[in-house]
Each structure stands twice: as C-alpha cells, then as structure tokens.
Amino acid sequence: MMSFSLLVRKLLLDNKRYISKETLKEYCKKLGISYINAIKYLSKYKYIKRIVRGFFYVP
C-alpha cells in the first residue's frame, strides 16, 4: 500500500495533467509494483481517468 502512496505522490508532484502508459509503467517498475494493479488502484480512488488507450488524465 505504501508503494501506491508513493506513486500517487509522484503523479501529483509531476504537476502534469496527462500521463502516458509508458511513463506510468516506468514509475511502477521503479517502485516495484504491478502496472495493472496500479491502474486499478488509481482508477478506483479517482487519481486518474482513462482518456484513450494508453493515455490518462490526472485530475
């Protein structure tokens, strides 16, 4: 759970409104968490919204 918190913090500190699949995968790899689980967590708690396949909006 701590890794997901770090991922959320990283997304907020980047101060970008859009993030690509590749960038998100890179962050997950550095934190040692599954990309699929990260997407599920971030979507469930409304940290990201899928725009099109491979791109996400960070509200």
A tleap script that builds the chain and sets N, CA, C and O, in Angstrom:
source leaprc.protein.ff14SB
mol = sequence {
  NMET MET SER PHE SER LEU LEU VAL ARG LYS
  LEU LEU LEU ASP ASN LYS ARG TYR ILE SER
  LYS GLU THR LEU LYS GLU TYR CYS LYS LYS
  LEU GLY ILE SER TYR ILE ASN ALA ILE LYS
  TYR LEU SER LYS TYR LYS TYR ILE LYS ARG
  ILE VAL ARG GLY PHE PHE TYR VAL CPRO
}
set mol.1.N position { 0.820 -1.193 0.000 }
set mol.1.CA position { 0.000 0.000 0.000 }
set mol.1.C position { 0.866 1.259 0.000 }
set mol.1.O position { 0.479 2.274 -0.579 }
set mol.2.N position { 2.010 1.202 0.631 }
set mol.2.CA position { 2.901 2.358 0.690 }
set mol.2.C position { 3.403 2.722 -0.705 }
set mol.2.O position { 3.567 3.901 -1.019 }
set mol.3.N position { 3.646 1.717 -1.537 }
set mol.3.CA position { 4.128 1.980 -2.895 }
set mol.3.C position { 3.094 2.750 -3.702 }
set mol.3.O position { 3.443 3.623 -4.497 }
set mol.4.N position { 1.818 2.427 -3.499 }
set mol.4.CA position { 0.762 3.154 -4.204 }
set mol.4.C position { 0.728 4.608 -3.747 }
set mol.4.O position { 0.487 5.508 -4.552 }
set mol.5.N position { 0.965 4.837 -2.482 }
set mol.5.CA position { 1.012 6.208 -1.966 }
set mol.5.C position { 2.159 6.986 -2.601 }
set mol.5.O position { 2.011 8.161 -2.936 }
set mol.6.N position { 3.290 6.329 -2.764 }
set mol.6.CA position { 4.432 6.968 -3.412 }
set mol.6.C position { 4.132 7.272 -4.881 }
set mol.6.O position { 4.537 8.311 -5.403 }
set mol.7.N position { 3.423 6.363 -5.536 }
set mol.7.CA position { 3.048 6.574 -6.934 }
set mol.7.C position { 2.109 7.770 -7.068 }
set mol.7.O position { 2.274 8.596 -7.966 }
set mol.8.N position { 1.134 7.862 -6.184 }
set mol.8.CA position { 0.205 8.996 -6.193 }
set mol.8.C position { 0.958 10.299 -5.953 }
set mol.8.O position { 0.715 11.294 -6.636 }
set mol.9.N position { 1.855 10.294 -5.001 }
set mol.9.CA position { 2.649 11.492 -4.703 }
set mol.9.C position { 3.483 11.905 -5.913 }
set mol.9.O position { 3.583 13.091 -6.227 }
set mol.10.N position { 4.082 10.927 -6.591 }
set mol.10.CA position { 4.881 11.203 -7.785 }
set mol.10.C position { 4.025 11.839 -8.878 }
set mol.10.O position { 4.454 12.790 -9.532 }
set mol.11.N position { 2.822 11.318 -9.073 }
set mol.11.CA position { 1.926 11.875 -10.090 }
set mol.11.C position { 1.557 13.319 -9.763 }
set mol.11.O position { 1.503 14.169 -10.652 }
set mol.12.N position { 1.307 13.587 -8.499 }
set mol.12.CA position { 0.928 14.943 -8.098 }
set mol.12.C position { 2.113 15.910 -8.170 }
set mol.12.O position { 1.939 17.073 -8.533 }
set mol.13.N position { 3.307 15.441 -7.828 }
set mol.13.CA position { 4.488 16.300 -7.862 }
set mol.13.C position { 4.934 16.624 -9.289 }
set mol.13.O position { 5.529 17.674 -9.533 }
set mol.14.N position { 4.648 15.728 -10.223 }
set mol.14.CA position { 4.998 15.984 -11.622 }
set mol.14.C position { 4.224 17.173 -12.180 }
set mol.14.O position { 4.675 17.838 -13.113 }
set mol.15.N position { 3.057 17.434 -11.599 }
set mol.15.CA position { 2.228 18.577 -11.988 }
set mol.15.C position { 1.884 18.546 -13.478 }
set mol.15.O position { 1.821 19.587 -14.131 }
set mol.16.N position { 1.664 17.347 -14.003 }
set mol.16.CA position { 1.225 17.167 -15.386 }
set mol.16.C position { -0.227 16.724 -15.374 }
set mol.16.O position { -0.656 15.996 -14.478 }
set mol.17.N position { -0.973 17.159 -16.357 }
set mol.17.CA position { -2.376 16.794 -16.437 }
set mol.17.C position { -2.604 15.488 -17.178 }
set mol.17.O position { -3.639 14.844 -17.010 }
set mol.18.N position { -1.636 15.099 -17.999 }
set mol.18.CA position { -1.772 13.877 -18.785 }
set mol.18.C position { -0.529 13.032 -18.603 }
set mol.18.O position { 0.581 13.549 -18.476 }
set mol.19.N position { -0.733 11.716 -18.592 }
set mol.19.CA position { 0.394 10.797 -18.438 }
set mol.19.C position { 0.203 9.637 -19.400 }
set mol.19.O position { -0.915 9.167 -19.613 }
set mol.20.N position { 1.294 9.188 -19.970 }
set mol.20.CA position { 1.223 8.079 -20.918 }
set mol.20.C position { 1.400 6.742 -20.197 }
set mol.20.O position { 1.871 6.668 -19.062 }
set mol.21.N position { 1.010 5.721 -20.894 }
set mol.21.CA position { 1.135 4.359 -20.385 }
set mol.21.C position { 2.599 4.023 -20.101 }
set mol.21.O position { 2.914 3.393 -19.092 }
set mol.22.N position { 3.482 4.447 -20.994 }
set mol.22.CA position { 4.904 4.140 -20.852 }
set mol.22.C position { 5.503 4.797 -19.607 }
set mol.22.O position { 6.288 4.183 -18.884 }
set mol.23.N position { 5.124 6.045 -19.372 }
set mol.23.CA position { 5.619 6.756 -18.192 }
set mol.23.C position { 5.126 6.094 -16.916 }
set mol.23.O position { 5.883 5.920 -15.960 }
set mol.24.N position { 3.856 5.730 -16.909 }
set mol.24.CA position { 3.285 5.074 -15.741 }
set mol.24.C position { 3.942 3.723 -15.490 }
set mol.24.O position { 4.186 3.352 -14.341 }
set mol.25.N position { 4.228 2.991 -16.552 }
set mol.25.CA position { 4.921 1.700 -16.408 }
set mol.25.C position { 6.317 1.901 -15.835 }
set mol.25.O position { 6.777 1.104 -15.018 }
set mol.26.N position { 6.986 2.957 -16.257 }
set mol.26.CA position { 8.327 3.268 -15.748 }
set mol.26.C position { 8.284 3.546 -14.243 }
set mol.26.O position { 9.123 3.047 -13.493 }
set mol.27.N position { 7.308 4.340 -13.808 }
set mol.27.CA position { 7.155 4.626 -12.378 }
set mol.27.C position { 6.894 3.347 -11.591 }
set mol.27.O position { 7.466 3.141 -10.520 }
set mol.28.N position { 6.027 2.488 -12.127 }
set mol.28.CA position { 5.695 1.232 -11.448 }
set mol.28.C position { 6.920 0.333 -11.324 }
set mol.28.O position { 7.130 -0.312 -10.297 }
set mol.29.N position { 7.713 0.301 -12.371 }
set mol.29.CA position { 8.922 -0.536 -12.354 }
set mol.29.C position { 9.890 -0.054 -11.278 }
set mol.29.O position { 10.468 -0.859 -10.547 }
set mol.30.N position { 10.064 1.272 -11.185 }
set mol.30.CA position { 10.966 1.830 -10.174 }
set mol.30.C position { 10.493 1.529 -8.760 }
set mol.30.O position { 11.306 1.318 -7.860 }
set mol.31.N position { 9.156 1.507 -8.562 }
set mol.31.CA position { 8.601 1.264 -7.230 }
set mol.31.C position { 8.376 -0.219 -6.944 }
set mol.31.O position { 8.064 -0.596 -5.814 }
set mol.32.N position { 8.532 -1.060 -7.965 }
set mol.32.CA position { 8.373 -2.497 -7.777 }
set mol.32.C position { 6.933 -2.939 -7.604 }
set mol.32.O position { 6.648 -3.874 -6.855 }
set mol.33.N position { 6.019 -2.261 -8.304 }
set mol.33.CA position { 4.611 -2.652 -8.221 }
set mol.33.C position { 4.096 -3.013 -9.609 }
set mol.33.O position { 4.658 -2.604 -10.625 }
set mol.34.N position { 3.036 -3.773 -9.629 }
set mol.34.CA position { 2.429 -4.217 -10.877 }
set mol.34.C position { 1.701 -3.052 -11.559 }
set mol.34.O position { 0.967 -2.300 -10.917 }
set mol.35.N position { 1.919 -2.921 -12.856 }
set mol.35.CA position { 1.262 -1.865 -13.626 }
set mol.35.C position { -0.259 -2.016 -13.584 }
set mol.35.O position { -0.980 -1.037 -13.388 }
set mol.36.N position { -0.735 -3.232 -13.766 }
set mol.36.CA position { -2.178 -3.500 -13.775 }
set mol.36.C position { -2.805 -3.146 -12.426 }
set mol.36.O position { -3.857 -2.508 -12.377 }
set mol.37.N position { -2.161 -3.558 -11.335 }
set mol.37.CA position { -2.680 -3.231 -10.005 }
set mol.37.C position { -2.653 -1.727 -9.751 }
set mol.37.O position { -3.540 -1.186 -9.092 }
set mol.38.N position { -1.636 -1.062 -10.274 }
set mol.38.CA position { -1.544 0.392 -10.106 }
set mol.38.C position { -2.697 1.081 -10.832 }
set mol.38.O position { -3.313 1.997 -10.289 }
set mol.39.N position { -2.990 0.645 -12.052 }
set mol.39.CA position { -4.094 1.219 -12.821 }
set mol.39.C position { -5.414 1.014 -12.077 }
set mol.39.O position { -6.230 1.931 -11.981 }
set mol.40.N position { -5.614 -0.179 -11.561 }
set mol.40.CA position { -6.853 -0.477 -10.817 }
set mol.40.C position { -6.970 0.418 -9.579 }
set mol.40.O position { -8.035 0.973 -9.310 }
set mol.41.N position { -5.891 0.553 -8.840 }
set mol.41.CA position { -5.897 1.374 -7.627 }
set mol.41.C position { -6.143 2.844 -7.955 }
set mol.41.O position { -7.004 3.487 -7.354 }
set mol.42.N position { -5.384 3.366 -8.908 }
set mol.42.CA position { -5.500 4.781 -9.257 }
set mol.42.C position { -6.883 5.113 -9.823 }
set mol.42.O position { -7.422 6.187 -9.558 }
set mol.43.N position { -7.448 4.203 -10.592 }
set mol.43.CA position { -8.794 4.420 -11.146 }
set mol.43.C position { -9.862 4.332 -10.063 }
set mol.43.O position { -10.789 5.140 -10.017 }
set mol.44.N position { -9.718 3.350 -9.204 }
set mol.44.CA position { -10.710 3.142 -8.138 }
set mol.44.C position { -10.833 4.365 -7.240 }
set mol.44.O position { -11.939 4.760 -6.873 }
set mol.45.N position { -9.704 4.962 -6.888 }
set mol.45.CA position { -9.717 6.114 -5.986 }
set mol.45.C position { -9.664 7.453 -6.719 }
set mol.45.O position { -9.383 8.492 -6.122 }
set mol.46.N position { -9.942 7.412 -8.033 }
set mol.46.CA position { -10.098 8.623 -8.855 }
set mol.46.C position { -8.841 9.489 -8.955 }
set mol.46.O position { -8.941 10.711 -9.061 }
set mol.47.N position { -7.664 8.868 -8.923 }
set mol.47.CA position { -6.425 9.611 -9.112 }
set mol.47.C position { -6.114 9.800 -10.590 }
set mol.47.O position { -5.406 10.733 -10.969 }
set mol.48.N position { -6.653 8.900 -11.431 }
set mol.48.CA position { -6.510 9.032 -12.877 }
set mol.48.C position { -7.821 8.670 -13.550 }
set mol.48.O position { -8.661 7.977 -12.976 }
set mol.49.N position { -7.986 9.147 -14.773 }
set mol.49.CA position { -9.119 8.773 -15.615 }
set mol.49.C position { -8.555 8.413 -16.979 }
set mol.49.O position { -7.717 9.123 -17.534 }
set mol.50.N position { -9.031 7.302 -17.499 }
set mol.50.CA position { -8.561 6.855 -18.816 }
set mol.50.C position { -9.218 7.720 -19.888 }
set mol.50.O position { -10.440 7.869 -19.913 }
set mol.51.N position { -8.408 8.283 -20.765 }
set mol.51.CA position { -8.923 9.098 -21.860 }
set mol.51.C position { -9.077 8.217 -23.091 }
set mol.51.O position { -10.186 7.975 -23.568 }
set mol.52.N position { -7.969 7.754 -23.582 }
set mol.52.CA position { -7.931 6.789 -24.682 }
set mol.52.C position { -6.920 5.730 -24.282 }
set mol.52.O position { -6.199 5.874 -23.295 }
set mol.53.N position { -6.883 4.699 -25.043 }
set mol.53.CA position { -5.964 3.607 -24.714 }
set mol.53.C position { -4.530 4.121 -24.676 }
set mol.53.O position { -3.998 4.583 -25.685 }
set mol.54.N position { -3.916 4.036 -23.506 }
set mol.54.CA position { -2.519 4.425 -23.363 }
set mol.54.C position { -2.292 5.809 -22.801 }
set mol.54.O position { -1.150 6.181 -22.528 }
set mol.55.N position { -3.365 6.595 -22.617 }
set mol.55.CA position { -3.226 7.935 -22.044 }
set mol.55.C position { -4.231 8.137 -20.926 }
set mol.55.O position { -5.377 7.694 -21.005 }
set mol.56.N position { -3.773 8.819 -19.882 }
set mol.56.CA position { -4.605 9.034 -18.707 }
set mol.56.C position { -4.614 10.510 -18.324 }
set mol.56.O position { -3.639 11.231 -18.538 }
set mol.57.N position { -5.724 10.938 -17.758 }
set mol.57.CA position { -5.874 12.296 -17.256 }
set mol.57.C position { -5.681 12.257 -15.743 }
set mol.57.O position { -6.259 11.412 -15.058 }
set mol.58.N position { -4.877 13.163 -15.235 }
set mol.58.CA position { -4.640 13.273 -13.782 }
set mol.58.C position { -5.393 14.508 -13.294 }
set mol.58.O position { -4.927 15.632 -13.480 }
set mol.59.N position { -6.567 14.302 -12.664 }
set mol.59.CA position { -7.380 15.473 -12.225 }
set mol.59.C position { -6.731 16.270 -11.115 }
set mol.59.O position { -7.295 17.263 -10.657 }
savepdb mol mol.pdb
quit
